[in-house]
Amino acid sequence: MKRRILYCGISVVIIAGLLIFAGQALASNYVRGSNSNANVVLDSANNWTIIRSATVTIAADDNENHACVVTASADMDFAGPSDTENQYLFVLTRNKINPATDTGSERRVSLIDNPEVNDPDSKPVSTTRHFTNLRNTNGTGGTGLHTFYLLGRKVSESDSNAAVLDASLSVICVDVR
């Protein structure tokens, strides 16, 4: 009799655990990333240049709402003639490769190669942004395809072309039921 009660008690605990954690087991979370040490040249003040991208595909049978945090870092090479200021913009976007300027994730980097000063050879830039309400129907073309971009460009056409020496982009999306 004691053995039967013990088995029933264990069964109840297992079933309760399955019921409690069932929602978490079915949650669709996504982690994506992209990194490279290949140089990407910023050569336009009118068009953004894609530095890195990563795509999250929310499955057609995943009807939940997702939120994503995107983080990016890069090293910017000093460019241009000495004693001249050059400025560059960096931004994170979702499904857009030519966004408006002055967003919350936009970062401006000013580089000056001072004459007769041993300046650093590169400057790091980092940014982060959160995106909410991602679903399997509001990505590219009404699908669950969501592409995140780290973009860069010159502030003015008079700024020197410059290389992004290396860069990384990380995307973490969670189900926010």
Chimera marker file (.cmm) of the C-alpha trace (Angstrom):
<marker_set name="trace">
<marker id="1" x="0.000" y="0.000" z="0.000" r="1" g="1" b="0" radius="0.5"/>
<marker id="2" x="2.840" y="2.394" z="0.859" r="1" g="1" b="0" radius="0.5"/>
<marker id="3" x="4.493" y="1.635" z="-2.471" r="1" g="1" b="0" radius="0.5"/>
<marker id="4" x="1.257" y="2.450" z="-4.374" r="1" g="1" b="0" radius="0.5"/>
<marker id="5" x="0.933" y="5.785" z="-2.531" r="1" g="1" b="0" radius="0.5"/>
<marker id="6" x="4.582" y="6.576" z="-3.278" r="1" g="1" b="0" radius="0.5"/>
<marker id="7" x="4.110" y="5.844" z="-7.011" r="1" g="1" b="0" radius="0.5"/>
<marker id="8" x="0.913" y="7.938" z="-7.115" r="1" g="1" b="0" radius="0.5"/>
<marker id="9" x="2.692" y="10.784" z="-5.331" r="1" g="1" b="0" radius="0.5"/>
<marker id="10" x="5.604" y="10.697" z="-7.772" r="1" g="1" b="0" radius="0.5"/>
<marker id="11" x="3.187" y="10.579" z="-10.730" r="1" g="1" b="0" radius="0.5"/>
<marker id="12" x="1.301" y="13.605" z="-9.420" r="1" g="1" b="0" radius="0.5"/>
<marker id="13" x="4.568" y="15.563" z="-9.041" r="1" g="1" b="0" radius="0.5"/>
<marker id="14" x="5.683" y="14.650" z="-12.582" r="1" g="1" b="0" radius="0.5"/>
<marker id="15" x="2.322" y="15.576" z="-14.133" r="1" g="1" b="0" radius="0.5"/>
<marker id="16" x="2.203" y="18.850" z="-12.168" r="1" g="1" b="0" radius="0.5"/>
<marker id="17" x="5.718" y="19.681" z="-13.356" r="1" g="1" b="0" radius="0.5"/>
<marker id="18" x="4.785" y="18.995" z="-16.967" r="1" g="1" b="0" radius="0.5"/>
<marker id="19" x="1.713" y="21.205" z="-16.696" r="1" g="1" b="0" radius="0.5"/>
<marker id="20" x="3.612" y="24.034" z="-15.022" r="1" g="1" b="0" radius="0.5"/>
<marker id="21" x="6.466" y="24.033" z="-17.524" r="1" g="1" b="0" radius="0.5"/>
<marker id="22" x="4.517" y="23.119" z="-20.669" r="1" g="1" b="0" radius="0.5"/>
<marker id="23" x="4.168" y="26.742" z="-21.762" r="1" g="1" b="0" radius="0.5"/>
<marker id="24" x="7.865" y="27.355" z="-21.331" r="1" g="1" b="0" radius="0.5"/>
<marker id="25" x="8.755" y="24.222" z="-23.276" r="1" g="1" b="0" radius="0.5"/>
<marker id="26" x="6.635" y="25.402" z="-26.196" r="1" g="1" b="0" radius="0.5"/>
<marker id="27" x="8.010" y="28.957" z="-26.170" r="1" g="1" b="0" radius="0.5"/>
<marker id="28" x="9.813" y="29.948" z="-29.361" r="1" g="1" b="0" radius="0.5"/>
<marker id="29" x="12.958" y="31.895" z="-28.588" r="1" g="1" b="0" radius="0.5"/>
<marker id="30" x="15.537" y="32.802" z="-31.208" r="1" g="1" b="0" radius="0.5"/>
<marker id="31" x="19.238" y="33.637" z="-31.056" r="1" g="1" b="0" radius="0.5"/>
<marker id="32" x="21.049" y="34.734" z="-34.202" r="1" g="1" b="0" radius="0.5"/>
<marker id="33" x="24.261" y="36.541" z="-34.957" r="1" g="1" b="0" radius="0.5"/>
<marker id="34" x="26.768" y="37.612" z="-37.534" r="1" g="1" b="0" radius="0.5"/>
<marker id="35" x="30.403" y="38.670" z="-37.313" r="1" g="1" b="0" radius="0.5"/>
<marker id="36" x="33.291" y="39.275" z="-39.661" r="1" g="1" b="0" radius="0.5"/>
<marker id="37" x="36.717" y="40.838" z="-39.814" r="1" g="1" b="0" radius="0.5"/>
<marker id="38" x="36.327" y="41.674" z="-43.507" r="1" g="1" b="0" radius="0.5"/>
<marker id="39" x="36.542" y="45.424" z="-44.071" r="1" g="1" b="0" radius="0.5"/>
<marker id="40" x="33.384" y="47.274" z="-45.115" r="1" g="1" b="0" radius="0.5"/>
<marker id="41" x="33.943" y="50.724" z="-46.641" r="1" g="1" b="0" radius="0.5"/>
<marker id="42" x="31.617" y="53.631" z="-45.816" r="1" g="1" b="0" radius="0.5"/>
<marker id="43" x="31.650" y="55.724" z="-48.996" r="1" g="1" b="0" radius="0.5"/>
<marker id="44" x="28.309" y="57.560" z="-49.118" r="1" g="1" b="0" radius="0.5"/>
<marker id="45" x="26.469" y="60.188" z="-47.095" r="1" g="1" b="0" radius="0.5"/>
<marker id="46" x="23.229" y="59.537" z="-48.983" r="1" g="1" b="0" radius="0.5"/>
<marker id="47" x="22.900" y="55.768" z="-48.667" r="1" g="1" b="0" radius="0.5"/>
<marker id="48" x="23.503" y="53.476" z="-45.738" r="1" g="1" b="0" radius="0.5"/>
<marker id="49" x="25.987" y="50.624" z="-46.125" r="1" g="1" b="0" radius="0.5"/>
<marker id="50" x="25.133" y="47.203" z="-44.689" r="1" g="1" b="0" radius="0.5"/>
<marker id="51" x="27.872" y="46.256" z="-42.244" r="1" g="1" b="0" radius="0.5"/>
<marker id="52" x="26.262" y="43.140" z="-40.728" r="1" g="1" b="0" radius="0.5"/>
<marker id="53" x="22.849" y="41.472" z="-40.834" r="1" g="1" b="0" radius="0.5"/>
<marker id="54" x="21.091" y="38.578" z="-39.130" r="1" g="1" b="0" radius="0.5"/>
<marker id="55" x="17.673" y="37.110" z="-39.880" r="1" g="1" b="0" radius="0.5"/>
<marker id="56" x="15.134" y="35.626" z="-37.490" r="1" g="1" b="0" radius="0.5"/>
<marker id="57" x="12.303" y="33.618" z="-39.039" r="1" g="1" b="0" radius="0.5"/>
<marker id="58" x="9.246" y="33.263" z="-36.827" r="1" g="1" b="0" radius="0.5"/>
<marker id="59" x="7.554" y="30.053" z="-37.922" r="1" g="1" b="0" radius="0.5"/>
<marker id="60" x="4.102" y="30.158" z="-39.525" r="1" g="1" b="0" radius="0.5"/>
<marker id="61" x="2.672" y="28.039" z="-36.691" r="1" g="1" b="0" radius="0.5"/>
<marker id="62" x="4.153" y="30.345" z="-34.008" r="1" g="1" b="0" radius="0.5"/>
<marker id="63" x="1.324" y="32.779" z="-33.286" r="1" g="1" b="0" radius="0.5"/>
<marker id="64" x="2.998" y="34.408" z="-30.297" r="1" g="1" b="0" radius="0.5"/>
<marker id="65" x="4.295" y="37.949" z="-29.948" r="1" g="1" b="0" radius="0.5"/>
<marker id="66" x="8.092" y="38.333" z="-29.695" r="1" g="1" b="0" radius="0.5"/>
<marker id="67" x="10.471" y="41.021" z="-28.475" r="1" g="1" b="0" radius="0.5"/>
<marker id="68" x="14.082" y="41.231" z="-29.608" r="1" g="1" b="0" radius="0.5"/>
<marker id="69" x="17.217" y="42.894" z="-28.302" r="1" g="1" b="0" radius="0.5"/>
<marker id="70" x="19.897" y="43.632" z="-30.892" r="1" g="1" b="0" radius="0.5"/>
<marker id="71" x="23.460" y="44.566" z="-29.999" r="1" g="1" b="0" radius="0.5"/>
<marker id="72" x="26.234" y="45.524" z="-32.398" r="1" g="1" b="0" radius="0.5"/>
<marker id="73" x="29.871" y="46.544" z="-32.149" r="1" g="1" b="0" radius="0.5"/>
<marker id="74" x="32.484" y="47.537" z="-34.704" r="1" g="1" b="0" radius="0.5"/>
<marker id="75" x="35.949" y="49.041" z="-35.008" r="1" g="1" b="0" radius="0.5"/>
<marker id="76" x="36.182" y="52.143" z="-37.167" r="1" g="1" b="0" radius="0.5"/>
<marker id="77" x="39.473" y="52.838" z="-38.961" r="1" g="1" b="0" radius="0.5"/>
<marker id="78" x="40.870" y="56.367" z="-38.805" r="1" g="1" b="0" radius="0.5"/>
<marker id="79" x="40.620" y="57.877" z="-42.263" r="1" g="1" b="0" radius="0.5"/>
<marker id="80" x="41.305" y="61.019" z="-44.157" r="1" g="1" b="0" radius="0.5"/>
<marker id="81" x="43.959" y="63.658" z="-44.119" r="1" g="1" b="0" radius="0.5"/>
<marker id="82" x="45.491" y="64.664" z="-40.823" r="1" g="1" b="0" radius="0.5"/>
<marker id="83" x="43.946" y="67.509" z="-38.852" r="1" g="1" b="0" radius="0.5"/>
<marker id="84" x="40.577" y="67.015" z="-40.569" r="1" g="1" b="0" radius="0.5"/>
<marker id="85" x="37.447" y="65.880" z="-38.755" r="1" g="1" b="0" radius="0.5"/>
<marker id="86" x="35.477" y="63.068" z="-40.401" r="1" g="1" b="0" radius="0.5"/>
<marker id="87" x="32.090" y="61.939" z="-39.047" r="1" g="1" b="0" radius="0.5"/>
<marker id="88" x="30.170" y="58.692" z="-39.513" r="1" g="1" b="0" radius="0.5"/>
<marker id="89" x="26.787" y="57.360" z="-38.407" r="1" g="1" b="0" radius="0.5"/>
<marker id="90" x="25.857" y="53.856" z="-37.256" r="1" g="1" b="0" radius="0.5"/>
<marker id="91" x="22.334" y="52.542" z="-36.665" r="1" g="1" b="0" radius="0.5"/>
<marker id="92" x="20.361" y="49.339" z="-36.031" r="1" g="1" b="0" radius="0.5"/>
<marker id="93" x="17.216" y="48.617" z="-38.048" r="1" g="1" b="0" radius="0.5"/>
<marker id="94" x="14.695" y="45.879" z="-38.758" r="1" g="1" b="0" radius="0.5"/>
<marker id="95" x="13.774" y="45.189" z="-42.392" r="1" g="1" b="0" radius="0.5"/>
<marker id="96" x="15.022" y="48.628" z="-43.538" r="1" g="1" b="0" radius="0.5"/>
<marker id="97" x="18.297" y="49.426" z="-45.281" r="1" g="1" b="0" radius="0.5"/>
<marker id="98" x="17.759" y="53.168" z="-45.775" r="1" g="1" b="0" radius="0.5"/>
<marker id="99" x="16.209" y="54.476" z="-42.526" r="1" g="1" b="0" radius="0.5"/>
<marker id="100" x="15.740" y="58.032" z="-41.354" r="1" g="1" b="0" radius="0.5"/>
<marker id="101" x="18.487" y="59.509" z="-39.205" r="1" g="1" b="0" radius="0.5"/>
<marker id="102" x="18.449" y="60.441" z="-35.513" r="1" g="1" b="0" radius="0.5"/>
<marker id="103" x="16.938" y="57.257" z="-34.082" r="1" g="1" b="0" radius="0.5"/>
<marker id="104" x="17.549" y="56.011" z="-30.562" r="1" g="1" b="0" radius="0.5"/>
<marker id="105" x="20.171" y="53.497" z="-31.659" r="1" g="1" b="0" radius="0.5"/>
<marker id="106" x="22.066" y="55.896" z="-33.923" r="1" g="1" b="0" radius="0.5"/>
<marker id="107" x="25.666" y="56.595" z="-32.948" r="1" g="1" b="0" radius="0.5"/>
<marker id="108" x="27.903" y="59.330" z="-34.373" r="1" g="1" b="0" radius="0.5"/>
<marker id="109" x="31.652" y="58.811" z="-34.485" r="1" g="1" b="0" radius="0.5"/>
<marker id="110" x="34.025" y="61.723" z="-35.081" r="1" g="1" b="0" radius="0.5"/>
<marker id="111" x="37.559" y="60.876" z="-36.142" r="1" g="1" b="0" radius="0.5"/>
<marker id="112" x="40.478" y="63.294" z="-36.259" r="1" g="1" b="0" radius="0.5"/>
<marker id="113" x="44.037" y="62.294" z="-37.082" r="1" g="1" b="0" radius="0.5"/>
<marker id="114" x="45.963" y="64.943" z="-35.157" r="1" g="1" b="0" radius="0.5"/>
<marker id="115" x="49.304" y="65.835" z="-36.718" r="1" g="1" b="0" radius="0.5"/>
<marker id="116" x="52.354" y="64.932" z="-34.675" r="1" g="1" b="0" radius="0.5"/>
<marker id="117" x="50.211" y="62.996" z="-32.177" r="1" g="1" b="0" radius="0.5"/>
<marker id="118" x="50.187" y="59.223" z="-31.909" r="1" g="1" b="0" radius="0.5"/>
<marker id="119" x="46.384" y="58.826" z="-32.153" r="1" g="1" b="0" radius="0.5"/>
<marker id="120" x="44.744" y="55.398" z="-31.864" r="1" g="1" b="0" radius="0.5"/>
<marker id="121" x="44.499" y="53.565" z="-35.190" r="1" g="1" b="0" radius="0.5"/>
<marker id="122" x="40.825" y="52.710" z="-34.730" r="1" g="1" b="0" radius="0.5"/>
<marker id="123" x="37.839" y="53.654" z="-32.605" r="1" g="1" b="0" radius="0.5"/>
<marker id="124" x="35.159" y="51.280" z="-31.294" r="1" g="1" b="0" radius="0.5"/>
<marker id="125" x="31.467" y="51.955" z="-31.771" r="1" g="1" b="0" radius="0.5"/>
<marker id="126" x="28.606" y="50.026" z="-30.166" r="1" g="1" b="0" radius="0.5"/>
<marker id="127" x="24.863" y="50.330" z="-30.086" r="1" g="1" b="0" radius="0.5"/>
<marker id="128" x="21.828" y="48.403" z="-28.901" r="1" g="1" b="0" radius="0.5"/>
<marker id="129" x="18.102" y="48.547" z="-29.576" r="1" g="1" b="0" radius="0.5"/>
<marker id="130" x="14.975" y="46.646" z="-28.619" r="1" g="1" b="0" radius="0.5"/>
<marker id="131" x="12.213" y="45.749" z="-31.048" r="1" g="1" b="0" radius="0.5"/>
<marker id="132" x="8.732" y="44.719" z="-29.930" r="1" g="1" b="0" radius="0.5"/>
<marker id="133" x="5.605" y="43.155" z="-31.421" r="1" g="1" b="0" radius="0.5"/>
<marker id="134" x="7.364" y="40.840" z="-33.866" r="1" g="1" b="0" radius="0.5"/>
<marker id="135" x="5.049" y="38.181" z="-35.220" r="1" g="1" b="0" radius="0.5"/>
<marker id="136" x="4.877" y="35.622" z="-37.993" r="1" g="1" b="0" radius="0.5"/>
<marker id="137" x="2.818" y="38.076" z="-40.087" r="1" g="1" b="0" radius="0.5"/>
<marker id="138" x="4.585" y="41.459" z="-39.775" r="1" g="1" b="0" radius="0.5"/>
<marker id="139" x="8.004" y="40.690" z="-41.237" r="1" g="1" b="0" radius="0.5"/>
<marker id="140" x="9.169" y="41.096" z="-44.835" r="1" g="1" b="0" radius="0.5"/>
<marker id="141" x="6.248" y="40.609" z="-47.241" r="1" g="1" b="0" radius="0.5"/>
<marker id="142" x="3.809" y="39.830" z="-44.422" r="1" g="1" b="0" radius="0.5"/>
<marker id="143" x="5.798" y="36.764" z="-43.306" r="1" g="1" b="0" radius="0.5"/>
<marker id="144" x="7.756" y="35.890" z="-40.188" r="1" g="1" b="0" radius="0.5"/>
<marker id="145" x="11.056" y="36.928" z="-41.806" r="1" g="1" b="0" radius="0.5"/>
<marker id="146" x="12.715" y="39.691" z="-39.741" r="1" g="1" b="0" radius="0.5"/>
<marker id="147" x="16.163" y="40.884" z="-40.826" r="1" g="1" b="0" radius="0.5"/>
<marker id="148" x="18.168" y="43.077" z="-38.465" r="1" g="1" b="0" radius="0.5"/>
<marker id="149" x="20.895" y="45.328" z="-39.837" r="1" g="1" b="0" radius="0.5"/>
<marker id="150" x="23.898" y="47.232" z="-38.555" r="1" g="1" b="0" radius="0.5"/>
<marker id="151" x="24.246" y="50.094" z="-41.034" r="1" g="1" b="0" radius="0.5"/>
<marker id="152" x="26.826" y="52.838" z="-41.437" r="1" g="1" b="0" radius="0.5"/>
<marker id="153" x="27.375" y="55.933" z="-43.559" r="1" g="1" b="0" radius="0.5"/>
<marker id="154" x="29.311" y="59.175" z="-43.769" r="1" g="1" b="0" radius="0.5"/>
<marker id="155" x="27.647" y="62.285" z="-42.307" r="1" g="1" b="0" radius="0.5"/>
<marker id="156" x="28.744" y="64.470" z="-45.234" r="1" g="1" b="0" radius="0.5"/>
<marker id="157" x="30.023" y="63.674" z="-48.722" r="1" g="1" b="0" radius="0.5"/>
<marker id="158" x="33.140" y="65.684" z="-47.817" r="1" g="1" b="0" radius="0.5"/>
<marker id="159" x="34.023" y="63.125" z="-45.112" r="1" g="1" b="0" radius="0.5"/>
<marker id="160" x="36.694" y="60.665" z="-46.201" r="1" g="1" b="0" radius="0.5"/>
<marker id="161" x="35.746" y="57.127" z="-47.140" r="1" g="1" b="0" radius="0.5"/>
<marker id="162" x="36.564" y="54.905" z="-44.187" r="1" g="1" b="0" radius="0.5"/>
<marker id="163" x="36.681" y="51.219" z="-43.368" r="1" g="1" b="0" radius="0.5"/>
<marker id="164" x="34.814" y="49.367" z="-40.684" r="1" g="1" b="0" radius="0.5"/>
<marker id="165" x="37.552" y="46.896" z="-39.755" r="1" g="1" b="0" radius="0.5"/>
<marker id="166" x="35.466" y="44.260" z="-38.020" r="1" g="1" b="0" radius="0.5"/>
<marker id="167" x="31.932" y="44.040" z="-36.707" r="1" g="1" b="0" radius="0.5"/>
<marker id="168" x="29.487" y="41.804" z="-34.883" r="1" g="1" b="0" radius="0.5"/>
<marker id="169" x="25.706" y="41.771" z="-34.557" r="1" g="1" b="0" radius="0.5"/>
<marker id="170" x="23.748" y="39.691" z="-32.028" r="1" g="1" b="0" radius="0.5"/>
<marker id="171" x="19.979" y="39.184" z="-31.915" r="1" g="1" b="0" radius="0.5"/>
<marker id="172" x="18.033" y="37.600" z="-29.060" r="1" g="1" b="0" radius="0.5"/>
<marker id="173" x="14.253" y="37.264" z="-29.437" r="1" g="1" b="0" radius="0.5"/>
<marker id="174" x="11.926" y="35.907" z="-26.776" r="1" g="1" b="0" radius="0.5"/>
<marker id="175" x="8.291" y="34.940" z="-26.695" r="1" g="1" b="0" radius="0.5"/>
<marker id="176" x="6.445" y="37.559" z="-24.592" r="1" g="1" b="0" radius="0.5"/>
<marker id="177" x="3.119" y="35.873" z="-23.955" r="1" g="1" b="0" radius="0.5"/>
<link id1="1" id2="2" r="1" g="1" b="0" radius="0.2"/>
<link id1="2" id2="3" r="1" g="1" b="0" radius="0.2"/>
<link id1="3" id2="4" r="1" g="1" b="0" radius="0.2"/>
<link id1="4" id2="5" r="1" g="1" b="0" radius="0.2"/>
<link id1="5" id2="6" r="1" g="1" b="0" radius="0.2"/>
<link id1="6" id2="7" r="1" g="1" b="0" radius="0.2"/>
<link id1="7" id2="8" r="1" g="1" b="0" radius="0.2"/>
<link id1="8" id2="9" r="1" g="1" b="0" radius="0.2"/>
<link id1="9" id2="10" r="1" g="1" b="0" radius="0.2"/>
<link id1="10" id2="11" r="1" g="1" b="0" radius="0.2"/>
<link id1="11" id2="12" r="1" g="1" b="0" radius="0.2"/>
<link id1="12" id2="13" r="1" g="1" b="0" radius="0.2"/>
<link id1="13" id2="14" r="1" g="1" b="0" radius="0.2"/>
<link id1="14" id2="15" r="1" g="1" b="0" radius="0.2"/>
<link id1="15" id2="16" r="1" g="1" b="0" radius="0.2"/>
<link id1="16" id2="17" r="1" g="1" b="0" radius="0.2"/>
<link id1="17" id2="18" r="1" g="1" b="0" radius="0.2"/>
<link id1="18" id2="19" r="1" g="1" b="0" radius="0.2"/>
<link id1="19" id2="20" r="1" g="1" b="0" radius="0.2"/>
<link id1="20" id2="21" r="1" g="1" b="0" radius="0.2"/>
<link id1="21" id2="22" r="1" g="1" b="0" radius="0.2"/>
<link id1="22" id2="23" r="1" g="1" b="0" radius="0.2"/>
<link id1="23" id2="24" r="1" g="1" b="0" radius="0.2"/>
<link id1="24" id2="25" r="1" g="1" b="0" radius="0.2"/>
<link id1="25" id2="26" r="1" g="1" b="0" radius="0.2"/>
<link id1="26" id2="27" r="1" g="1" b="0" radius="0.2"/>
<link id1="27" id2="28" r="1" g="1" b="0" radius="0.2"/>
<link id1="28" id2="29" r="1" g="1" b="0" radius="0.2"/>
<link id1="29" id2="30" r="1" g="1" b="0" radius="0.2"/>
<link id1="30" id2="31" r="1" g="1" b="0" radius="0.2"/>
<link id1="31" id2="32" r="1" g="1" b="0" radius="0.2"/>
<link id1="32" id2="33" r="1" g="1" b="0" radius="0.2"/>
<link id1="33" id2="34" r="1" g="1" b="0" radius="0.2"/>
<link id1="34" id2="35" r="1" g="1" b="0" radius="0.2"/>
<link id1="35" id2="36" r="1" g="1" b="0" radius="0.2"/>
<link id1="36" id2="37" r="1" g="1" b="0" radius="0.2"/>
<link id1="37" id2="38" r="1" g="1" b="0" radius="0.2"/>
<link id1="38" id2="39" r="1" g="1" b="0" radius="0.2"/>
<link id1="39" id2="40" r="1" g="1" b="0" radius="0.2"/>
<link id1="40" id2="41" r="1" g="1" b="0" radius="0.2"/>
<link id1="41" id2="42" r="1" g="1" b="0" radius="0.2"/>
<link id1="42" id2="43" r="1" g="1" b="0" radius="0.2"/>
<link id1="43" id2="44" r="1" g="1" b="0" radius="0.2"/>
<link id1="44" id2="45" r="1" g="1" b="0" radius="0.2"/>
<link id1="45" id2="46" r="1" g="1" b="0" radius="0.2"/>
<link id1="46" id2="47" r="1" g="1" b="0" radius="0.2"/>
<link id1="47" id2="48" r="1" g="1" b="0" radius="0.2"/>
<link id1="48" id2="49" r="1" g="1" b="0" radius="0.2"/>
<link id1="49" id2="50" r="1" g="1" b="0" radius="0.2"/>
<link id1="50" id2="51" r="1" g="1" b="0" radius="0.2"/>
<link id1="51" id2="52" r="1" g="1" b="0" radius="0.2"/>
<link id1="52" id2="53" r="1" g="1" b="0" radius="0.2"/>
<link id1="53" id2="54" r="1" g="1" b="0" radius="0.2"/>
<link id1="54" id2="55" r="1" g="1" b="0" radius="0.2"/>
<link id1="55" id2="56" r="1" g="1" b="0" radius="0.2"/>
<link id1="56" id2="57" r="1" g="1" b="0" radius="0.2"/>
<link id1="57" id2="58" r="1" g="1" b="0" radius="0.2"/>
<link id1="58" id2="59" r="1" g="1" b="0" radius="0.2"/>
<link id1="59" id2="60" r="1" g="1" b="0" radius="0.2"/>
<link id1="60" id2="61" r="1" g="1" b="0" radius="0.2"/>
<link id1="61" id2="62" r="1" g="1" b="0" radius="0.2"/>
<link id1="62" id2="63" r="1" g="1" b="0" radius="0.2"/>
<link id1="63" id2="64" r="1" g="1" b="0" radius="0.2"/>
<link id1="64" id2="65" r="1" g="1" b="0" radius="0.2"/>
<link id1="65" id2="66" r="1" g="1" b="0" radius="0.2"/>
<link id1="66" id2="67" r="1" g="1" b="0" radius="0.2"/>
<link id1="67" id2="68" r="1" g="1" b="0" radius="0.2"/>
<link id1="68" id2="69" r="1" g="1" b="0" radius="0.2"/>
<link id1="69" id2="70" r="1" g="1" b="0" radius="0.2"/>
<link id1="70" id2="71" r="1" g="1" b="0" radius="0.2"/>
<link id1="71" id2="72" r="1" g="1" b="0" radius="0.2"/>
<link id1="72" id2="73" r="1" g="1" b="0" radius="0.2"/>
<link id1="73" id2="74" r="1" g="1" b="0" radius="0.2"/>
<link id1="74" id2="75" r="1" g="1" b="0" radius="0.2"/>
<link id1="75" id2="76" r="1" g="1" b="0" radius="0.2"/>
<link id1="76" id2="77" r="1" g="1" b="0" radius="0.2"/>
<link id1="77" id2="78" r="1" g="1" b="0" radius="0.2"/>
<link id1="78" id2="79" r="1" g="1" b="0" radius="0.2"/>
<link id1="79" id2="80" r="1" g="1" b="0" radius="0.2"/>
<link id1="80" id2="81" r="1" g="1" b="0" radius="0.2"/>
<link id1="81" id2="82" r="1" g="1" b="0" radius="0.2"/>
<link id1="82" id2="83" r="1" g="1" b="0" radius="0.2"/>
<link id1="83" id2="84" r="1" g="1" b="0" radius="0.2"/>
<link id1="84" id2="85" r="1" g="1" b="0" radius="0.2"/>
<link id1="85" id2="86" r="1" g="1" b="0" radius="0.2"/>
<link id1="86" id2="87" r="1" g="1" b="0" radius="0.2"/>
<link id1="87" id2="88" r="1" g="1" b="0" radius="0.2"/>
<link id1="88" id2="89" r="1" g="1" b="0" radius="0.2"/>
<link id1="89" id2="90" r="1" g="1" b="0" radius="0.2"/>
<link id1="90" id2="91" r="1" g="1" b="0" radius="0.2"/>
<link id1="91" id2="92" r="1" g="1" b="0" radius="0.2"/>
<link id1="92" id2="93" r="1" g="1" b="0" radius="0.2"/>
<link id1="93" id2="94" r="1" g="1" b="0" radius="0.2"/>
<link id1="94" id2="95" r="1" g="1" b="0" radius="0.2"/>
<link id1="95" id2="96" r="1" g="1" b="0" radius="0.2"/>
<link id1="96" id2="97" r="1" g="1" b="0" radius="0.2"/>
<link id1="97" id2="98" r="1" g="1" b="0" radius="0.2"/>
<link id1="98" id2="99" r="1" g="1" b="0" radius="0.2"/>
<link id1="99" id2="100" r="1" g="1" b="0" radius="0.2"/>
<link id1="100" id2="101" r="1" g="1" b="0" radius="0.2"/>
<link id1="101" id2="102" r="1" g="1" b="0" radius="0.2"/>
<link id1="102" id2="103" r="1" g="1" b="0" radius="0.2"/>
<link id1="103" id2="104" r="1" g="1" b="0" radius="0.2"/>
<link id1="104" id2="105" r="1" g="1" b="0" radius="0.2"/>
<link id1="105" id2="106" r="1" g="1" b="0" radius="0.2"/>
<link id1="106" id2="107" r="1" g="1" b="0" radius="0.2"/>
<link id1="107" id2="108" r="1" g="1" b="0" radius="0.2"/>
<link id1="108" id2="109" r="1" g="1" b="0" radius="0.2"/>
<link id1="109" id2="110" r="1" g="1" b="0" radius="0.2"/>
<link id1="110" id2="111" r="1" g="1" b="0" radius="0.2"/>
<link id1="111" id2="112" r="1" g="1" b="0" radius="0.2"/>
<link id1="112" id2="113" r="1" g="1" b="0" radius="0.2"/>
<link id1="113" id2="114" r="1" g="1" b="0" radius="0.2"/>
<link id1="114" id2="115" r="1" g="1" b="0" radius="0.2"/>
<link id1="115" id2="116" r="1" g="1" b="0" radius="0.2"/>
<link id1="116" id2="117" r="1" g="1" b="0" radius="0.2"/>
<link id1="117" id2="118" r="1" g="1" b="0" radius="0.2"/>
<link id1="118" id2="119" r="1" g="1" b="0" radius="0.2"/>
<link id1="119" id2="120" r="1" g="1" b="0" radius="0.2"/>
<link id1="120" id2="121" r="1" g="1" b="0" radius="0.2"/>
<link id1="121" id2="122" r="1" g="1" b="0" radius="0.2"/>
<link id1="122" id2="123" r="1" g="1" b="0" radius="0.2"/>
<link id1="123" id2="124" r="1" g="1" b="0" radius="0.2"/>
<link id1="124" id2="125" r="1" g="1" b="0" radius="0.2"/>
<link id1="125" id2="126" r="1" g="1" b="0" radius="0.2"/>
<link id1="126" id2="127" r="1" g="1" b="0" radius="0.2"/>
<link id1="127" id2="128" r="1" g="1" b="0" radius="0.2"/>
<link id1="128" id2="129" r="1" g="1" b="0" radius="0.2"/>
<link id1="129" id2="130" r="1" g="1" b="0" radius="0.2"/>
<link id1="130" id2="131" r="1" g="1" b="0" radius="0.2"/>
<link id1="131" id2="132" r="1" g="1" b="0" radius="0.2"/>
<link id1="132" id2="133" r="1" g="1" b="0" radius="0.2"/>
<link id1="133" id2="134" r="1" g="1" b="0" radius="0.2"/>
<link id1="134" id2="135" r="1" g="1" b="0" radius="0.2"/>
<link id1="135" id2="136" r="1" g="1" b="0" radius="0.2"/>
<link id1="136" id2="137" r="1" g="1" b="0" radius="0.2"/>
<link id1="137" id2="138" r="1" g="1" b="0" radius="0.2"/>
<link id1="138" id2="139" r="1" g="1" b="0" radius="0.2"/>
<link id1="139" id2="140" r="1" g="1" b="0" radius="0.2"/>
<link id1="140" id2="141" r="1" g="1" b="0" radius="0.2"/>
<link id1="141" id2="142" r="1" g="1" b="0" radius="0.2"/>
<link id1="142" id2="143" r="1" g="1" b="0" radius="0.2"/>
<link id1="143" id2="144" r="1" g="1" b="0" radius="0.2"/>
<link id1="144" id2="145" r="1" g="1" b="0" radius="0.2"/>
<link id1="145" id2="146" r="1" g="1" b="0" radius="0.2"/>
<link id1="146" id2="147" r="1" g="1" b="0" radius="0.2"/>
<link id1="147" id2="148" r="1" g="1" b="0" radius="0.2"/>
<link id1="148" id2="149" r="1" g="1" b="0" radius="0.2"/>
<link id1="149" id2="150" r="1" g="1" b="0" radius="0.2"/>
<link id1="150" id2="151" r="1" g="1" b="0" radius="0.2"/>
<link id1="151" id2="152" r="1" g="1" b="0" radius="0.2"/>
<link id1="152" id2="153" r="1" g="1" b="0" radius="0.2"/>
<link id1="153" id2="154" r="1" g="1" b="0" radius="0.2"/>
<link id1="154" id2="155" r="1" g="1" b="0" radius="0.2"/>
<link id1="155" id2="156" r="1" g="1" b="0" radius="0.2"/>
<link id1="156" id2="157" r="1" g="1" b="0" radius="0.2"/>
<link id1="157" id2="158" r="1" g="1" b="0" radius="0.2"/>
<link id1="158" id2="159" r="1" g="1" b="0" radius="0.2"/>
<link id1="159" id2="160" r="1" g="1" b="0" radius="0.2"/>
<link id1="160" id2="161" r="1" g="1" b="0" radius="0.2"/>
<link id1="161" id2="162" r="1" g="1" b="0" radius="0.2"/>
<link id1="162" id2="163" r="1" g="1" b="0" radius="0.2"/>
<link id1="163" id2="164" r="1" g="1" b="0" radius="0.2"/>
<link id1="164" id2="165" r="1" g="1" b="0" radius="0.2"/>
<link id1="165" id2="166" r="1" g="1" b="0" radius="0.2"/>
<link id1="166" id2="167" r="1" g="1" b="0" radius="0.2"/>
<link id1="167" id2="168" r="1" g="1" b="0" radius="0.2"/>
<link id1="168" id2="169" r="1" g="1" b="0" radius="0.2"/>
<link id1="169" id2="170" r="1" g="1" b="0" radius="0.2"/>
<link id1="170" id2="171" r="1" g="1" b="0" radius="0.2"/>
<link id1="171" id2="172" r="1" g="1" b="0" radius="0.2"/>
<link id1="172" id2="173" r="1" g="1" b="0" radius="0.2"/>
<link id1="173" id2="174" r="1" g="1" b="0" radius="0.2"/>
<link id1="174" id2="175" r="1" g="1" b="0" radius="0.2"/>
<link id1="175" id2="176" r="1" g="1" b="0" radius="0.2"/>
<link id1="176" id2="177" r="1" g="1" b="0" radius="0.2"/>
</marker_set>
